[in-house]
Amino acid sequence: MQWTENPMMCGSTPTASTMIKQRVEVPIYGYTIWLVKLSFDDYKKEVRPTTASIGLKSKRIDLDEETCDEIDENIKDGDYNGAITCHRGKQRKAVVFFYPIDNEEKAIEIYDHEKRHLEDFILNFLDVDDTEAAAYLAGYLGKVFWKFKNK
């Protein structure tokens, strides 16, 4: 499975499963964000996805072992209506992993919650304390998350 390499977020790469992955470059801030979402169809498979099969353990993403274990355990347990955001500050990377979500209202809440984590991680790491810069980032990530959620 390959990550979408389109920095203008023109598409994502559906795989043999219904899982969707997308790589997004955040202008100005020099951050790379990987968005991953599973569907309930992924949970119906005899062999469910793992962080290794998704590519979260690759050197490019370098997600820590403890977080990978937590995500793998949650997938194994069939967790849904949740997400996890992992920040790799020194590398200017983040991963947002969405478990299946069963309704639109919950999806909006979860996507907004994780978007806020990203905003805080990026702005705090770069020591940005400017409301206009924060608003720009919030608007940009809002657009990215909305498009990703609706894929």
C-alpha positions as YAML, in Angstrom:
chain: A
units: angstrom
residues:
- id: 1
  name: MET
  ca: [0.00, 0.00, 0.00]
- id: 2
  name: GLN
  ca: [1.31, 3.42, -0.89]
- id: 3
  name: TRP
  ca: [0.58, 6.78, 0.64]
- id: 4
  name: THR
  ca: [-0.85, 9.47, -1.57]
- id: 5
  name: GLU
  ca: [2.00, 11.85, -2.32]
- id: 6
  name: ASN
  ca: [-0.12, 14.79, -3.45]
- id: 7
  name: PRO
  ca: [0.69, 17.88, -1.38]
- id: 8
  name: MET
  ca: [-2.33, 19.68, -2.84]
- id: 9
  name: MET
  ca: [-4.60, 16.98, -1.39]
- id: 10
  name: CYS
  ca: [-6.28, 16.24, -4.70]
- id: 11
  name: GLY
  ca: [-6.91, 12.68, -3.72]
- id: 12
  name: SER
  ca: [-6.27, 9.80, -1.45]
- id: 13
  name: THR
  ca: [-5.44, 6.21, -2.10]
- id: 14
  name: PRO
  ca: [-8.25, 3.75, -1.49]
- id: 15
  name: THR
  ca: [-6.73, 0.30, -1.03]
- id: 16
  name: ALA
  ca: [-8.15, -3.20, -1.34]
- id: 17
  name: SER
  ca: [-10.00, -2.40, 1.86]
- id: 18
  name: THR
  ca: [-12.19, 0.63, 2.33]
- id: 19
  name: MET
  ca: [-9.47, 2.26, 4.40]
- id: 20
  name: ILE
  ca: [-8.48, 5.70, 3.14]
- id: 21
  name: LYS
  ca: [-5.06, 7.29, 3.66]
- id: 22
  name: GLN
  ca: [-3.92, 10.73, 2.65]
- id: 23
  name: ARG
  ca: [-0.74, 12.75, 3.08]
- id: 24
  name: VAL
  ca: [-1.15, 16.50, 3.45]
- id: 25
  name: GLU
  ca: [1.52, 19.19, 3.52]
- id: 26
  name: VAL
  ca: [0.68, 22.21, 5.66]
- id: 27
  name: PRO
  ca: [1.92, 25.36, 3.88]
- id: 28
  name: ILE
  ca: [4.07, 27.88, 5.75]
- id: 29
  name: TYR
  ca: [4.45, 25.65, 8.81]
- id: 30
  name: GLY
  ca: [6.39, 22.90, 7.04]
- id: 31
  name: TYR
  ca: [4.36, 20.09, 8.59]
- id: 32
  name: THR
  ca: [3.32, 16.80, 7.06]
- id: 33
  name: ILE
  ca: [0.11, 15.20, 8.27]
- id: 34
  name: TRP
  ca: [-1.02, 11.68, 7.47]
- id: 35
  name: LEU
  ca: [-4.75, 11.07, 7.77]
- id: 36
  name: VAL
  ca: [-6.01, 7.50, 8.03]
- id: 37
  name: LYS
  ca: [-9.55, 6.26, 8.45]
- id: 38
  name: LEU
  ca: [-11.01, 2.82, 8.69]
- id: 39
  name: SER
  ca: [-14.57, 1.83, 7.91]
- id: 40
  name: PHE
  ca: [-16.77, -0.82, 9.46]
- id: 41
  name: ASP
  ca: [-16.08, -2.92, 6.32]
- id: 42
  name: ASP
  ca: [-12.43, -3.09, 7.38]
- id: 43
  name: TYR
  ca: [-13.59, -4.68, 10.64]
- id: 44
  name: LYS
  ca: [-15.57, -7.36, 8.77]
- id: 45
  name: LYS
  ca: [-12.44, -8.75, 7.13]
- id: 46
  name: GLU
  ca: [-10.95, -12.01, 8.33]
- id: 47
  name: VAL
  ca: [-7.61, -10.23, 8.78]
- id: 48
  name: ARG
  ca: [-8.04, -6.69, 10.04]
- id: 49
  name: PRO
  ca: [-5.54, -3.96, 9.15]
- id: 50
  name: THR
  ca: [-2.62, -3.31, 11.49]
- id: 51
  name: THR
  ca: [-0.35, -0.31, 11.90]
- id: 52
  name: ALA
  ca: [2.33, -2.31, 10.08]
- id: 53
  name: SER
  ca: [0.08, -3.16, 7.10]
- id: 54
  name: ILE
  ca: [-1.15, 0.44, 6.95]
- id: 55
  name: GLY
  ca: [2.42, 1.75, 6.91]
- id: 56
  name: LEU
  ca: [2.44, 3.63, 10.21]
- id: 57
  name: LYS
  ca: [5.63, 1.85, 11.29]
- id: 58
  name: SER
  ca: [7.54, 2.93, 8.20]
- id: 59
  name: LYS
  ca: [10.65, 5.09, 8.60]
- id: 60
  name: ARG
  ca: [8.87, 7.92, 6.81]
- id: 61
  name: ILE
  ca: [6.19, 8.11, 9.49]
- id: 62
  name: ASP
  ca: [8.06, 6.53, 12.40]
- id: 63
  name: LEU
  ca: [5.12, 6.19, 14.78]
- id: 64
  name: ASP
  ca: [6.31, 5.02, 18.19]
- id: 65
  name: GLU
  ca: [5.82, 1.39, 19.21]
- id: 66
  name: GLU
  ca: [3.56, 2.17, 22.18]
- id: 67
  name: THR
  ca: [1.11, 4.14, 20.01]
- id: 68
  name: CYS
  ca: [1.16, 1.45, 17.31]
- id: 69
  name: ASP
  ca: [0.39, -1.19, 19.94]
- id: 70
  name: GLU
  ca: [-2.52, 0.91, 21.25]
- id: 71
  name: ILE
  ca: [-3.98, 1.38, 17.76]
- id: 72
  name: ASP
  ca: [-3.53, -2.32, 16.92]
- id: 73
  name: GLU
  ca: [-5.26, -3.35, 20.14]
- id: 74
  name: ASN
  ca: [-8.15, -0.95, 19.46]
- id: 75
  name: ILE
  ca: [-8.56, -2.35, 15.93]
- id: 76
  name: LYS
  ca: [-8.45, -5.90, 17.29]
- id: 77
  name: ASP
  ca: [-11.15, -4.98, 19.83]
- id: 78
  name: GLY
  ca: [-13.31, -3.35, 17.14]
- id: 79
  name: ASP
  ca: [-13.25, 0.10, 18.70]
- id: 80
  name: TYR
  ca: [-15.24, 2.78, 16.89]
- id: 81
  name: ASN
  ca: [-16.37, 6.40, 17.31]
- id: 82
  name: GLY
  ca: [-12.90, 7.60, 18.18]
- id: 83
  name: ALA
  ca: [-9.54, 8.72, 16.88]
- id: 84
  name: ILE
  ca: [-5.96, 9.27, 17.97]
- id: 85
  name: THR
  ca: [-3.60, 12.08, 16.98]
- id: 86
  name: CYS
  ca: [0.13, 11.47, 17.24]
- id: 87
  name: HIS
  ca: [2.61, 14.33, 16.96]
- id: 88
  name: ARG
  ca: [6.26, 13.95, 16.01]
- id: 89
  name: GLY
  ca: [7.36, 17.54, 16.64]
- id: 90
  name: LYS
  ca: [11.07, 17.40, 15.85]
- id: 91
  name: GLN
  ca: [10.23, 15.70, 12.57]
- id: 92
  name: ARG
  ca: [7.31, 18.08, 11.90]
- id: 93
  name: LYS
  ca: [4.95, 15.17, 11.34]
- id: 94
  name: ALA
  ca: [1.60, 14.13, 12.69]
- id: 95
  name: VAL
  ca: [-0.70, 11.17, 12.16]
- id: 96
  name: VAL
  ca: [-4.44, 11.30, 12.74]
- id: 97
  name: PHE
  ca: [-6.00, 7.84, 12.86]
- id: 98
  name: PHE
  ca: [-9.81, 7.59, 12.74]
- id: 99
  name: TYR
  ca: [-11.59, 4.42, 13.79]
- id: 100
  name: PRO
  ca: [-14.95, 3.76, 12.10]
- id: 101
  name: ILE
  ca: [-17.60, 6.32, 13.05]
- id: 102
  name: ASP
  ca: [-21.28, 5.35, 13.05]
- id: 103
  name: ASN
  ca: [-23.05, 8.71, 12.58]
- id: 104
  name: GLU
  ca: [-22.52, 12.17, 11.16]
- id: 105
  name: GLU
  ca: [-22.93, 14.09, 14.41]
- id: 106
  name: LYS
  ca: [-20.28, 11.99, 16.12]
- id: 107
  name: ALA
  ca: [-18.00, 12.31, 13.06]
- id: 108
  name: ILE
  ca: [-18.16, 16.12, 13.23]
- id: 109
  name: GLU
  ca: [-17.31, 16.05, 16.94]
- id: 110
  name: ILE
  ca: [-14.39, 13.62, 16.51]
- id: 111
  name: TYR
  ca: [-12.92, 15.39, 13.46]
- id: 112
  name: ASP
  ca: [-13.11, 18.80, 15.16]
- id: 113
  name: HIS
  ca: [-11.58, 17.38, 18.33]
- id: 114
  name: GLU
  ca: [-8.60, 15.88, 16.48]
- id: 115
  name: LYS
  ca: [-8.19, 19.02, 14.34]
- id: 116
  name: ARG
  ca: [-7.86, 21.05, 17.51]
- id: 117
  name: HIS
  ca: [-5.12, 18.74, 18.78]
- id: 118
  name: LEU
  ca: [-3.21, 19.30, 15.54]
- id: 119
  name: GLU
  ca: [-3.59, 23.07, 15.77]
- id: 120
  name: ASP
  ca: [-2.27, 23.05, 19.34]
- id: 121
  name: PHE
  ca: [0.62, 20.71, 18.52]
- id: 122
  name: ILE
  ca: [1.76, 22.73, 15.52]
- id: 123
  name: LEU
  ca: [1.37, 26.20, 17.04]
- id: 124
  name: ASN
  ca: [2.93, 25.23, 20.38]
- id: 125
  name: PHE
  ca: [5.85, 23.41, 18.78]
- id: 126
  name: LEU
  ca: [6.63, 26.40, 16.57]
- id: 127
  name: ASP
  ca: [5.99, 28.85, 19.44]
- id: 128
  name: VAL
  ca: [3.39, 30.74, 17.40]
- id: 129
  name: ASP
  ca: [1.26, 33.05, 19.55]
- id: 130
  name: ASP
  ca: [-0.65, 35.00, 16.92]
- id: 131
  name: THR
  ca: [-4.42, 34.78, 16.53]
- id: 132
  name: GLU
  ca: [-4.33, 35.41, 12.77]
- id: 133
  name: ALA
  ca: [-1.79, 32.63, 12.25]
- id: 134
  name: ALA
  ca: [-3.91, 30.32, 14.40]
- id: 135
  name: ALA
  ca: [-7.03, 31.25, 12.42]
- id: 136
  name: TYR
  ca: [-5.25, 30.57, 9.12]
- id: 137
  name: LEU
  ca: [-4.15, 27.14, 10.35]
- id: 138
  name: ALA
  ca: [-7.64, 26.35, 11.70]
- id: 139
  name: GLY
  ca: [-9.24, 27.28, 8.38]
- id: 140
  name: TYR
  ca: [-6.75, 25.27, 6.35]
- id: 141
  name: LEU
  ca: [-7.05, 22.19, 8.54]
- id: 142
  name: GLY
  ca: [-10.85, 22.56, 8.58]
- id: 143
  name: LYS
  ca: [-10.88, 22.38, 4.77]
- id: 144
  name: VAL
  ca: [-8.52, 19.39, 4.76]
- id: 145
  name: PHE
  ca: [-10.51, 17.50, 7.39]
- id: 146
  name: TRP
  ca: [-13.87, 18.24, 5.74]
- id: 147
  name: LYS
  ca: [-12.66, 16.89, 2.39]
- id: 148
  name: PHE
  ca: [-11.10, 13.84, 4.02]
- id: 149
  name: LYS
  ca: [-14.17, 13.08, 6.14]
- id: 150
  name: ASN
  ca: [-16.39, 13.16, 3.08]
- id: 151
  name: LYS
  ca: [-14.29, 10.76, 0.97]
...
